Amino acid sequence: MVVKVYGPNYASPKRVIVCLIEKGIEFETVPVDLFKGENKSPEYLELQPFGELPVIQDGDYILFESRAIIRYYAEKYKSQGTDLLGKTIEEKGLVDQWLEVEAHKYQPPLYDMVVQILFFPKMGIPKDENKMKENEEKLSKVLDVYEERLSKSKYLAGDFFSLADLSYLPFTQYLVGPMEKGYMIRNRKHVSAWWDDISSRPSWQKVLSFNFNP
Ligand SMILES: N[C@@H](CCC(=O)N[C@@H](CS(=O)(=O)O)C(=O)NCC(=O)O)C(=O)O
Protein backbone atom coordinates (compact mmCIF):
# COMPACT_ATOMS: atom_id res chain seq x y z
CA MET A 1 0.00 0.00 0.00
CA VAL A 2 1.41 3.43 -0.98
CA VAL A 3 1.48 5.93 1.87
CA LYS A 4 -0.57 9.09 1.22
CA VAL A 5 0.92 12.28 2.72
CA TYR A 6 -1.44 15.25 2.92
CA GLY A 7 -0.16 18.84 2.53
CA PRO A 8 3.26 18.34 0.87
CA ASN A 9 3.79 22.06 0.25
CA TYR A 10 4.22 22.80 3.94
CA ALA A 11 7.02 22.24 6.43
CA SER A 12 5.60 19.69 8.87
CA PRO A 13 4.54 17.34 6.06
CA LYS A 14 8.06 17.70 4.61
CA ARG A 15 9.36 16.30 7.92
CA VAL A 16 7.41 13.13 7.08
CA ILE A 17 8.39 13.08 3.39
CA VAL A 18 12.13 13.32 4.07
CA CYS A 19 11.80 10.44 6.55
CA LEU A 20 9.97 8.27 3.96
CA ILE A 21 12.73 8.99 1.44
CA GLU A 22 15.46 8.10 3.96
CA LYS A 23 13.65 4.83 4.63
CA GLY A 24 13.01 4.09 0.94
CA ILE A 25 9.23 3.99 1.46
CA GLU A 26 6.98 4.65 -1.55
CA PHE A 27 4.54 7.53 -1.05
CA GLU A 28 2.19 9.82 -2.87
CA THR A 29 1.09 13.31 -1.89
CA VAL A 30 -2.32 14.96 -1.61
CA PRO A 31 -2.20 18.76 -1.92
CA VAL A 32 -4.07 20.74 0.76
CA ASP A 33 -4.20 24.54 0.40
CA LEU A 34 -4.14 26.27 3.81
CA PHE A 35 -4.97 29.65 2.27
CA LYS A 36 -8.17 28.21 0.81
CA GLY A 37 -9.01 26.64 4.17
CA GLU A 38 -8.97 23.12 2.72
CA ASN A 39 -7.53 21.89 6.05
CA LYS A 40 -10.83 22.86 7.70
CA SER A 41 -13.06 20.96 5.24
CA PRO A 42 -15.24 18.22 6.75
CA GLU A 43 -13.38 15.62 4.69
CA TYR A 44 -9.99 16.74 6.02
CA LEU A 45 -11.24 17.13 9.61
CA GLU A 46 -12.46 13.56 9.41
CA LEU A 47 -8.81 12.55 8.99
CA GLN A 48 -7.18 15.19 11.21
CA PRO A 49 -9.64 16.62 13.79
CA PHE A 50 -7.37 19.59 14.59
CA GLY A 51 -7.28 20.63 10.94
CA GLU A 52 -3.47 20.68 10.87
CA LEU A 53 -1.04 19.28 8.27
CA PRO A 54 0.16 16.54 7.88
CA VAL A 55 -1.90 13.44 8.17
CA ILE A 56 -0.95 10.16 6.47
CA GLN A 57 -3.14 7.36 5.18
CA ASP A 58 -1.52 3.95 4.88
CA GLY A 59 -4.35 1.65 3.86
CA ASP A 60 -6.84 1.80 6.73
CA TYR A 61 -4.20 3.20 9.06
CA ILE A 62 -4.43 6.98 9.59
CA LEU A 63 -1.89 8.91 11.65
CA PHE A 64 -1.30 12.61 12.34
CA GLU A 65 1.40 14.58 14.25
CA SER A 66 4.51 14.59 12.05
CA ARG A 67 6.89 13.38 14.77
CA ALA A 68 4.59 10.47 15.64
CA ILE A 69 4.52 9.58 11.95
CA ILE A 70 8.31 9.63 11.52
CA ARG A 71 8.77 7.57 14.68
CA TYR A 72 6.23 5.06 13.35
CA TYR A 73 7.94 4.60 10.00
CA ALA A 74 11.45 4.63 11.48
CA GLU A 75 10.36 1.72 13.71
CA LYS A 76 8.15 -0.14 11.21
CA TYR A 77 10.93 -0.15 8.60
CA LYS A 78 13.87 -0.29 11.04
CA SER A 79 15.88 -2.66 8.86
CA GLN A 80 15.20 -0.71 5.63
CA GLY A 81 17.03 2.40 4.47
CA THR A 82 18.81 4.64 6.97
CA ASP A 83 18.58 3.54 10.63
CA LEU A 84 17.17 6.71 12.21
CA LEU A 85 16.55 5.45 15.76
CA GLY A 86 19.94 4.47 17.15
CA LYS A 87 21.07 0.96 18.08
CA THR A 88 21.07 0.86 21.87
CA ILE A 89 18.38 1.92 24.33
CA GLU A 90 20.68 4.72 25.43
CA GLU A 91 21.01 5.98 21.85
CA LYS A 92 17.24 5.73 21.41
CA GLY A 93 16.82 7.78 24.58
CA LEU A 94 19.03 10.52 23.20
CA VAL A 95 17.17 10.49 19.84
CA ASP A 96 13.90 10.95 21.74
CA GLN A 97 15.41 13.64 23.96
CA TRP A 98 16.55 15.82 21.07
CA LEU A 99 13.28 15.16 19.19
CA GLU A 100 11.38 16.45 22.22
CA VAL A 101 13.71 19.46 22.49
CA GLU A 102 13.03 20.22 18.83
CA ALA A 103 9.26 19.99 19.36
CA HIS A 104 9.03 21.96 22.61
CA LYS A 105 11.98 24.39 22.65
CA TYR A 106 13.02 25.01 19.01
CA GLN A 107 9.78 24.72 17.06
CA PRO A 108 7.50 27.07 19.06
CA PRO A 109 9.51 30.32 18.72
CA LEU A 110 10.53 29.42 15.16
CA TYR A 111 6.94 28.57 14.15
CA ASP A 112 5.74 31.94 15.50
CA MET A 113 8.42 33.66 13.40
CA VAL A 114 7.52 31.60 10.29
CA VAL A 115 3.86 32.58 10.65
CA GLN A 116 4.74 36.26 11.07
CA ILE A 117 7.25 36.42 8.22
CA LEU A 118 5.81 34.00 5.66
CA PHE A 119 2.10 33.71 6.38
CA PHE A 120 0.94 37.05 7.84
CA PRO A 121 1.92 39.16 4.80
CA LYS A 122 -0.24 36.88 2.60
CA MET A 123 -3.11 37.40 5.03
CA GLY A 124 -2.67 41.18 5.31
CA ILE A 125 -1.75 40.89 9.01
CA PRO A 126 1.03 43.23 10.23
CA LYS A 127 4.11 41.74 11.94
CA ASP A 128 4.40 42.11 15.75
CA GLU A 129 7.99 43.34 16.01
CA ASN A 130 8.15 42.86 19.79
CA LYS A 131 7.01 39.25 19.46
CA MET A 132 9.53 38.74 16.66
CA LYS A 133 12.37 40.06 18.85
CA GLU A 134 11.25 37.94 21.79
CA ASN A 135 11.08 34.79 19.65
CA GLU A 136 14.48 35.41 18.04
CA GLU A 137 16.02 35.78 21.51
CA LYS A 138 14.38 32.53 22.65
CA LEU A 139 15.57 30.70 19.53
CA SER A 140 19.05 32.10 19.96
CA LYS A 141 19.32 30.63 23.47
CA VAL A 142 18.21 27.22 22.16
CA LEU A 143 20.78 27.39 19.35
CA ASP A 144 23.49 28.17 21.92
CA VAL A 145 22.66 24.86 23.63
CA TYR A 146 22.99 23.08 20.27
CA GLU A 147 26.34 24.80 19.64
CA GLU A 148 27.65 23.37 22.91
CA ARG A 149 26.20 19.89 22.20
CA LEU A 150 27.48 19.82 18.63
CA SER A 151 30.96 20.84 19.75
CA LYS A 152 31.10 17.38 21.36
CA SER A 153 29.00 15.30 18.98
CA LYS A 154 28.68 15.26 15.19
CA TYR A 155 24.92 14.85 15.39
CA LEU A 156 22.52 15.66 18.18
CA ALA A 157 22.01 12.09 19.47
CA GLY A 158 25.60 10.98 18.88
CA ASP A 159 27.87 10.08 15.96
CA PHE A 160 24.92 8.98 13.79
CA PHE A 161 22.29 10.88 11.83
CA SER A 162 18.86 10.22 13.35
CA LEU A 163 15.26 11.40 13.53
CA ALA A 164 16.51 13.99 16.02
CA ASP A 165 18.48 15.73 13.25
CA LEU A 166 15.99 15.00 10.47
CA SER A 167 13.21 16.70 12.40
CA TYR A 168 15.02 20.05 12.16
CA LEU A 169 15.24 20.12 8.37
CA PRO A 170 11.96 21.75 7.25
CA PHE A 171 11.78 24.73 9.58
CA THR A 172 15.51 25.41 9.63
CA GLN A 173 15.29 25.53 5.83
CA TYR A 174 12.75 28.33 6.27
CA LEU A 175 15.14 30.08 8.70
CA VAL A 176 18.14 30.07 6.35
CA GLY A 177 16.00 30.58 3.23
CA PRO A 178 12.88 32.71 2.90
CA MET A 179 13.12 34.12 6.45
CA GLU A 180 16.66 35.40 5.73
CA LYS A 181 17.88 34.59 9.24
CA GLY A 182 20.66 32.23 8.23
CA TYR A 183 23.04 34.26 10.42
CA MET A 184 21.48 32.50 13.41
CA ILE A 185 22.99 29.26 12.06
CA ARG A 186 26.12 30.63 10.40
CA ASN A 187 27.24 32.54 13.50
CA ARG A 188 27.55 29.22 15.34
CA LYS A 189 30.46 27.16 13.98
CA HIS A 190 29.31 23.70 15.05
CA VAL A 191 25.63 24.34 14.32
CA SER A 192 26.65 25.65 10.90
CA ALA A 193 28.71 22.54 10.10
CA TRP A 194 25.86 20.31 11.34
CA TRP A 195 23.35 22.18 9.17
CA ASP A 196 25.60 21.88 6.09
CA ASP A 197 25.91 18.15 6.74
CA ILE A 198 22.23 17.31 7.31
CA SER A 199 20.79 19.69 4.69
CA SER A 200 23.12 18.34 1.99
CA ARG A 201 21.71 14.82 2.41
CA PRO A 202 20.27 13.52 -0.90
CA SER A 203 16.92 12.93 0.83
CA TRP A 204 16.53 16.60 1.76
CA GLN A 205 17.86 17.80 -1.59
CA LYS A 206 15.21 15.60 -3.21
CA VAL A 207 12.46 17.18 -1.09
CA LEU A 208 13.71 20.63 -2.11
CA SER A 209 13.67 19.61 -5.77
CA PHE A 210 10.01 18.52 -5.75
CA ASN A 211 7.60 20.87 -7.41
CA PHE A 212 4.64 20.04 -5.21
CA ASN A 213 1.49 21.37 -6.83
CA PRO A 214 -0.42 23.52 -4.34
N1 LIG B 1 2.51 19.26 15.81
C1 LIG B 1 1.96 19.24 14.47
C2 LIG B 1 1.94 20.63 13.91
C3 LIG B 1 1.29 20.70 12.59
C4 LIG B 1 1.15 22.12 12.08
O1 LIG B 1 1.20 23.10 12.83
N2 LIG B 1 0.97 22.20 10.77
C5 LIG B 1 0.81 23.51 10.13
C6 LIG B 1 1.49 23.48 8.79
S1 LIG B 1 3.19 23.67 8.94
O2 LIG B 1 3.49 25.07 8.82
O3 LIG B 1 3.59 23.18 10.29
O4 LIG B 1 3.80 22.84 7.92
C7 LIG B 1 -0.67 23.72 9.90
O5 LIG B 1 -1.39 22.80 9.57
N3 LIG B 1 -1.07 24.99 10.05
C8 LIG B 1 -2.44 25.33 9.75
C9 LIG B 1 -3.27 25.45 11.00
O6 LIG B 1 -2.68 25.29 12.10
O7 LIG B 1 -4.48 25.71 10.85
C10 LIG B 1 2.80 18.30 13.58
O8 LIG B 1 4.02 18.27 13.81
O9 LIG B 1 2.24 17.61 12.73
The ligand as an ORCA input file, in Angstrom:
! r2SCAN-3c Opt
* xyz 0 1
  N       2.513     19.262     15.806
  C       1.957     19.235     14.472
  C       1.940     20.635     13.912
  C       1.293     20.704     12.585
  C       1.149     22.120     12.081
  O       1.200     23.103     12.828
  N       0.974     22.198     10.775
  C       0.806     23.506     10.126
  C       1.489     23.481      8.791
  S       3.194     23.669      8.939
  O       3.491     25.073      8.816
  O       3.592     23.179     10.290
  O       3.799     22.843      7.920
  C      -0.674     23.720      9.904
  O      -1.389     22.799      9.574
  N      -1.071     24.985     10.053
  C      -2.440     25.331      9.751
  C      -3.268     25.453     10.996
  O      -2.679     25.291     12.095
  O      -4.478     25.709     10.850
  C       2.802     18.301     13.585
  O       4.019     18.272     13.805
  O       2.237     17.612     12.732
*
